Amino acid sequence: MFNICTRMTGNRSDAEDLLQDAFILAFKNLHQLKDPIQFGGWLKRIVINECIRFSKKGIRWNEWEEGMTENLADETDQSWWKQINMEIVHQEIKSLPDGCRQVFTLYVFEDFSHRDIATDLGISESTSKSQYHRAKQLLKERITKQLQLHG
């Protein structure tokens, strides 16, 4: 749960605060859990919702312009990162701009659809897709630069 908060916020301090808030919320609402077997998924959803609530306070979203669709990279180029040390990837994800990091985390790690991300974050589906694309591009550029500098 801490990893989710860290990826969503990009910093340890906010992640710790959010995780604590999520645990308090979960314990206050424990009576709503119908099946104890589902506790892990139930708690994870509370953590994600708290992270989304937090992000809505501070992220300014740029709306997607329909004409920008041509600029999206071919989605078949999705495996460039598979040979990279995951610690480098994790560090670079944490340093992404807030909007990109939120969408990237929800889409890649939490398996949300762009439609679900858009609904939860209060943005358009196109904005979710553009933020995801931007995050991938930034990660690729930054990780490539790291590899060139440090091998």
Secondary structure, DSSP 8 states (H G I E B T S, - for coil): -HHHHHHHHSSHHHHHHHHHHHHHHHHHTGGG-S-GGGHHHHHHHHHHHHHHHHHHHH-------GGGGGGS--TT---GGGGS-HHHHHHHHHTS-HHHHHHHIIIIIS---HHHHHHHHTS-HHHHHHHHHHHHHHHHHHHHHHHHHH-
